Structure formats: C-alpha cells, structure tokens
C-alpha cells in the first residue's frame, strides 16, 4: 500500500476536534468547548485524574490517542448514565471502564478520520492509569487540545507516525 501524503498539524487537530465533539455530544449529550491548554487549569491541588490511552496500529500509520479526565467529572458522568455502585471499589472500576471507553470511542472516531486521509489502523484495548501515561518519542505529528465540558477540563493528545 503506498504511503499517504504527510498529515498536517491542522488536519490532525481537525480530526481530533471532530472526534471528541462527536463522542461527547452524540453519545453523552454534552457540549465540549475548546480551550487553550495554557488556559486550562489542570485541576485544583490534589484533584485526581484518570489517563486512558489507545494505540493505533496500521500498515502505513501508527499512533496513540491519550485522554486525561478529572475523576470528579467521570463520577458525575457515570452517575448520569444510571446505576453507579455504592461500593467505592466497584465504583472505582466503573470509572476506569468509563475512562477507557471514552478513549476508545474517541480513538475510533480518530481512526475513521485518518482513514479518510488514506491511513487505516486498528485500535488496541484501552489502558487506564491514575497517572499520566509515559510520553513516547513520536517523530510524527502531534495534536494536543484541551476542552471544557460540563465543568470538567479534558486533555486530548493524538500522536501519529
């Protein structure tokens, strides 16, 4: 398969923005607003975050989609979806699953956007951790966008080689 032309920063930002907006608006009926990452205060002192990541693997592209979300925001979203567990250990698992599913849904939309540029890829199983995922040496194009949504501040990072 021939290599597609290089992906521009502007194209990748557009794909990432369309993906997060489609998932939050279409799936969860929430409105996401872009914010400058320097404007987004990444939580009050001691605020907890979950970081989820999905690897993208393809014949002519590889990459990673990472999503950082505050735990209180996830708790609110989880409660709005229906029965959330009263048991704190079970609820923590629900939040991990929700964070992973959000990243997976966004990564799927990003993969669809990349396919339109000639880059096909499959998604890995999401990984979720309470601390930031290790940074990779990209060598490719990187999009990092910040969003406010229903009182939460989210960071989406997409790396494509």
Phi and psi in degrees as a GROMACS rama.xvg file:
@    title "Ramachandran Plot"
@    xaxis  label "Phi"
@    yaxis  label "Psi"
@TYPE xy
-67.6258  150.288  UNK-2
-71.9127  133.507  UNK-3
-72.599  162.535  UNK-4
-61.9359  157.61  UNK-5
-55.2739  145.159  UNK-6
-88.5911  127.855  UNK-7
-82.7893  159.445  UNK-8
-59.5185  -41.1731  UNK-9
-63.0964  -43.2845  UNK-10
-61.4441  -45.9242  UNK-11
-65.3927  -41.3772  UNK-12
-60.2377  -41.4081  UNK-13
-65.061  -42.9004  UNK-14
-63.1819  -45.1348  UNK-15
-63.9234  -44.9239  UNK-16
-63.4159  -44.3181  UNK-17
-61.9388  -37.5659  UNK-18
-66.6607  -50.0075  UNK-19
-68.3444  -38.3638  UNK-20
-65.3079  -42.1024  UNK-21
-62.9795  -42.7588  UNK-22
-69.6522  -50.3057  UNK-23
-68.2888  -38.7542  UNK-24
-79.8705  -50.1001  UNK-25
-71.856  -41.1161  UNK-26
-90.7579  -35.3287  UNK-27
-116.769  -0.0764073  UNK-28
57.7927  36.7065  UNK-29
-111.72  153.273  UNK-30
-105.503  120.989  UNK-31
-98.5907  137.865  UNK-32
-121.022  127.494  UNK-33
-64.3405  144.788  UNK-34
-139.144  146.012  UNK-35
-65.0245  135.63  UNK-36
-62.2417  -25.9921  UNK-37
-75.2884  -18.5095  UNK-38
-85.2379  -25.6939  UNK-39
-79.0533  116.461  UNK-40
-81.3936  118.368  UNK-41
-77.4671  56.0718  UNK-42
89.6958  156.391  UNK-43
-70.4447  163.389  UNK-44
-53.9835  129.115  UNK-45
84.1736  -3.00491  UNK-46
-66.46  139.181  UNK-47
-95.09  146.304  UNK-48
-127.684  154.563  UNK-49
-115.808  139.177  UNK-50
-117.993  122.167  UNK-51
-118.933  150.151  UNK-52
-142.891  144.856  UNK-53
-129.751  127.606  UNK-54
-84.578  143.428  UNK-55
-110.817  127.247  UNK-56
-127.234  127.289  UNK-57
-151.298  169.254  UNK-58
-65.0142  -35.7714  UNK-59
-122.126  9.58865  UNK-60
-156.013  146.153  UNK-61
-137.133  154.489  UNK-62
-177.151  -166.985  UNK-63
-151.395  138.761  UNK-64
-114.333  123.272  UNK-65
-121.507  137.917  UNK-66
-131.022  126.368  UNK-67
-111.369  122.179  UNK-68
-133.633  144.141  UNK-69
-73.4447  139.506  UNK-70
-58.1755  -43.9301  UNK-71
-58.6646  -36.1402  UNK-72
-64.6577  -44.4738  UNK-73
-62.6609  -39.5737  UNK-74
-60.7833  -42.3173  UNK-75
-65.5109  -44.5779  UNK-76
-63.3987  -44.2706  UNK-77
-59.6608  -43.6966  UNK-78
-64.5512  -35.1739  UNK-79
-70.9551  -18.7777  UNK-80
-83.2184  -10.8345  UNK-81
135.911  -143.421  UNK-82
-67.6372  111.026  UNK-83
-104.464  147.061  UNK-84
-67.8628  144.864  UNK-85
-79.8057  -25.0844  UNK-86
-74.3284  124.96  UNK-87
-63.812  -35.603  UNK-88
-67.955  -42.5428  UNK-89
-66.835  -39.1257  UNK-90
-65.0694  -38.0466  UNK-91
-60.6584  -39.9853  UNK-92
-65.1855  -39.2808  UNK-93
-60.4777  -41.7731  UNK-94
-67.2221  -39.1874  UNK-95
-62.6317  -44.4128  UNK-96
-62.2007  -43.0866  UNK-97
-64.6949  -42.9057  UNK-98
-61.3399  -43.1667  UNK-99
-65.1614  -41.0931  UNK-100
-66.1134  -39.2013  UNK-101
-59.7223  -47.8975  UNK-102
-62.447  -40.3793  UNK-103
-64.4243  -42.9549  UNK-104
-64.356  -43.7719  UNK-105
-65.9305  -43.0548  UNK-106
-61.6667  -37.2464  UNK-107
-62.417  -41.0536  UNK-108
-67.2775  -37.9029  UNK-109
-65.3708  -42.983  UNK-110
-59.561  -39.4817  UNK-111
-64.3681  -40.9458  UNK-112
-65.2078  -38.4574  UNK-113
-67.0104  -36.5119  UNK-114
-59.6169  -34.188  UNK-115
-66.5478  -18.6514  UNK-116
-98.8834  7.48285  UNK-117
92.2276  9.69115  UNK-118
-110.752  110.526  UNK-119
-102.332  144.131  UNK-120
-155.636  160.444  UNK-121
-109.871  163.619  UNK-122
-105.828  143.771  UNK-123
-83.117  171.453  UNK-124
-67.9498  137.57  UNK-125
-65.1715  145.715  UNK-126
-111.449  144.074  UNK-127
-133.703  134.996  UNK-128
-145.308  152.723  UNK-129
-75.638  -11.747  UNK-130
-116.245  159.631  UNK-131
-55.6706  141.93  UNK-132
-68.6804  149.28  UNK-133
-59.1078  140.919  UNK-134
-76.4385  140.769  UNK-135
-102.014  152.049  UNK-136
-78.5932  112.23  UNK-137
-80.7522  -58.473  UNK-138
71.932  -1.96136  UNK-139
-121.074  -151.89  UNK-140
-91.556  140.693  UNK-141
-126.779  134.064  UNK-142
-120.127  124.618  UNK-143
-127.259  115.065  UNK-144
-126.149  148.927  UNK-145
-117.659  149.156  UNK-146
-140.5  146.859  UNK-147
-110.215  139.797  UNK-148
-156.484  117.645  UNK-149
49.9596  43.2563  UNK-150
84.3341  -0.426201  UNK-151
-109.624  155.759  UNK-152
-115.396  116.551  UNK-153
-113.054  147.983  UNK-154
-124.263  126.519  UNK-155
-114.635  126.21  UNK-156
-124.039  129.937  UNK-157
-124.723  126.929  UNK-158
-119.733  126.858  UNK-159
-129.293  128.513  UNK-160
